[in-house]
């Protein structure tokens, strides 16, 4: 089932880094895709930071 990945409004690519080769960055407009795995980064107050990976069953 496809969904839309929202674009990062403040993402600016001034230079390309070797670590980012092969990654697909979503800038500006949303991209329709049907990913099998997504990563969610959550940042909270007081140093509460969490990362979770959600996969298709």
Secondary structure, 3 states (H helix, E strand, C coil): CCEEECCECCCCCCCCCHHHCCCCCCECCCEEECCCEEEEEEECHHHCEEEEEEECC
